[in-house]
Amino acid sequence: MSVNIGIVDRCLRLIVGVALVAWALGYIPTVAPSPWGWIGLIPLVTSLFGYCPAYALLGVKTCGRA
């Protein structure tokens, strides 16, 4: 399992993942909590590991490595 996610992609996934989990936990004011926010664990975990299984299946790499 090699890294296939670049730094910009990882940062965006981290931000989106944290925001969605915060939504699930009800930390966003004026927005009702929703169980759909737990889907944010997927981009959060992929950003932490630097590996996306969907990218691997599609042959996509956003990192600068060859």
C-alpha positions, 0 to 999 in steps of 0.5 A, spaced: 500 500 500 503 506 497 501 513 498 497 515 492 494 522 495 498 528 494 498 534 499 493 538 497 488 532 496 490 530 503 488 537 506 482 537 503 480 531 505 482 532 512 478 539 512 471 535 509 472 529 514 472 533 520 467 538 518 462 532 516 464 529 523 463 535 527 456 535 523 454 528 525 456 530 533 452 537 533 458 541 533 456 546 528 451 551 530 444 553 527 445 546 523 441 540 526 446 534 527 445 528 522 447 521 522 449 522 515 455 526 517 459 520 519 460 518 512 466 524 513 470 518 517 472 516 510 475 522 507 478 523 514 481 516 514 484 516 507 487 523 508 491 520 515 493 514 511 495 517 504 492 512 501 485 511 497 482 505 495 478 508 489 484 511 486 488 505 486 482 501 482 482 507 477 489 508 477 489 515 479 495 518 483 495 525 485 501 525 489 508 527 485 511 521 486 512 516 479 
